[in-house]
């Protein structure tokens, strides 16, 4: 962030750096959650045991041609706002994330509650931070892969169950082609490459058991989907997402619009067999 007031820009910032595109309340909330690092960290203390969920608002001032970030929330019909600072990144997502970090650094936000599970699993505050930062969806690798696949002209469903009666969610689902794509985190799914998976040195038995359970679940998911006629693609988070998107595109385009295969590829998941 920049706080050097008085410096003028030659031209206004592009709209992609500040203007939101989400049309629904749910979409706007999800955008703020991603930028803040989770819904639970977005709260401000109103006193007397009350709290409110806040959002970051980005405004462009014509006089200075700069983007200013404000922390806003609702309190009994009023909408207070606190100036956080100026942001100057190229995208709205980056500017929101920077503004949320600044709000936290200024002490404007409440500390997120620590669940009983986190207290029992985490061996240190650093481990708790890693656990809080771990998202079940909309991770950076997932967003990059979706963007790359979308750029190929392919359309898909996000975070859907390929089989309605099986509680397994794929990150990208191509329903007609019956292709399910999973983006696996290197740590949580036990990447076979040592450079991308480093076992924890503290509370190692617990974490090894947890990761082994994740791998077993992955194998079961693969089996269930294969038995139902689905093709599974597993992409590690460290992979080049452009190359992964090209691999996905080749498979999806190998099917006719009615879902009948021109050529039936073998499952190419790079995760657990």
Residue pairs with C-beta under 8 A, 6 or more apart in sequence:
1 69
1 85
1 86
1 87
1 88
1 98
1 99
1 102
2 85
2 86
2 87
2 88
3 85
3 86
5 86
8 64
8 65
9 64
9 65
9 66
10 65
11 65
12 60
12 62
12 65
13 60
13 65
13 66
13 67
13 88
14 90
16 90
16 91
16 92
17 67
17 88
17 89
17 90
17 91
17 92
17 95
18 58
18 59
18 60
18 67
18 92
18 95
19 58
19 92
20 28
20 31
20 58
20 92
22 28
22 30
22 31
28 55
29 39
30 138
31 93
31 96
32 42
32 55
32 56
32 96
33 39
33 42
34 93
34 138
35 56
35 93
35 96
35 97
35 99
35 100
36 42
36 56
36 96
36 97
36 100
37 100
37 132
37 133
38 112
38 132
38 133
38 135
39 53
40 112
40 113
40 132
41 100
41 104
41 109
41 112
41 132
42 53
42 54
42 55
42 100
42 109
43 51
43 52
43 53
43 54
43 109
43 110
43 112
44 51
44 52
44 54
44 71
44 73
44 108
44 109
44 110
45 51
45 110
46 52
46 75
51 110
52 73
52 74
52 75
53 73
54 71
54 72
54 73
54 103
54 108
54 109
55 71
55 72
55 73
56 69
56 70
56 71
56 72
56 84
56 96
56 99
56 100
56 103
57 69
57 70
57 71
57 72
57 81
58 67
58 68
58 69
58 70
58 87
58 92
58 95
58 96
58 99
59 67
59 68
59 70
60 66
60 67
60 68
61 68
66 86
66 88
67 86
67 87
67 88
67 95
68 83
68 85
68 86
68 87
69 83
69 84
69 85
69 86
69 87
69 95
69 96
69 98
69 99
69 102
70 81
70 82
70 83
70 84
71 81
71 82
71 84
71 99
71 103
71 108
72 79
72 80
72 81
72 82
73 79
73 80
82 103
82 108
84 99
84 102
84 103
84 106
84 108
85 99
85 102
87 94
87 95
87 98
87 99
88 95
89 95
89 98
103 109
112 132
114 128
118 128
118 131
118 132
121 127
121 131
121 203
121 206
122 128
122 131
123 202
123 203
124 202
127 200
127 202
127 203
134 185
134 188
137 158
137 159
137 169
137 171
139 183
139 185
139 237
141 183
141 185
141 235
141 237
141 241
142 171
142 183
144 241
145 171
145 172
145 181
145 183
145 235
145 241
145 244
145 245
146 156
146 158
146 172
147 241
148 241
148 242
148 244
148 245
149 156
149 172
149 245
149 248
149 249
151 245
152 245
152 246
152 249
154 174
154 248
154 249
154 252
154 253
156 172
156 173
156 174
156 181
157 172
157 173
157 174
157 175
158 171
158 172
158 173
159 169
159 170
159 171
160 169
160 170
160 173
161 167
161 168
161 169
161 170
162 168
162 170
162 173
162 178
162 180
162 225
162 228
162 230
163 224
163 225
163 228
163 230
166 224
168 221
168 224
168 225
170 180
170 181
170 182
171 181
171 182
171 183
172 180
172 181
172 248
173 179
173 180
173 181
174 180
174 181
174 252
176 255
176 257
176 258
176 259
177 231
177 251
177 252
177 254
177 255
177 259
178 229
178 230
178 231
178 259
179 230
179 231
179 232
179 233
179 248
179 251
179 252
180 225
180 230
180 231
180 232
180 233
181 233
181 234
181 235
181 248
182 218
182 221
182 232
182 233
182 234
182 235
182 269
182 271
183 235
183 236
183 237
184 191
184 218
184 234
184 235
184 236
184 237
184 271
185 237
186 193
186 196
186 197
186 236
186 237
186 238
187 197
187 198
187 211
188 211
188 214
189 211
189 214
189 215
189 218
189 236
189 271
189 272
190 197
190 211
190 212
190 214
190 215
191 197
191 236
191 238
193 236
193 238
196 236
196 238
199 207
199 208
200 207
215 271
215 272
216 272
218 234
218 271
218 272
219 272
219 273
221 232
222 232
222 267
222 269
222 271
222 272
222 273
225 232
226 232
226 267
231 251
231 265
231 267
231 268
232 267
232 268
232 269
233 247
233 248
233 251
233 267
233 268
233 269
234 269
234 270
234 271
235 241
235 244
235 270
236 270
236 271
247 268
251 265
251 268
254 261
254 262
254 263
254 265
255 261
255 262
256 262
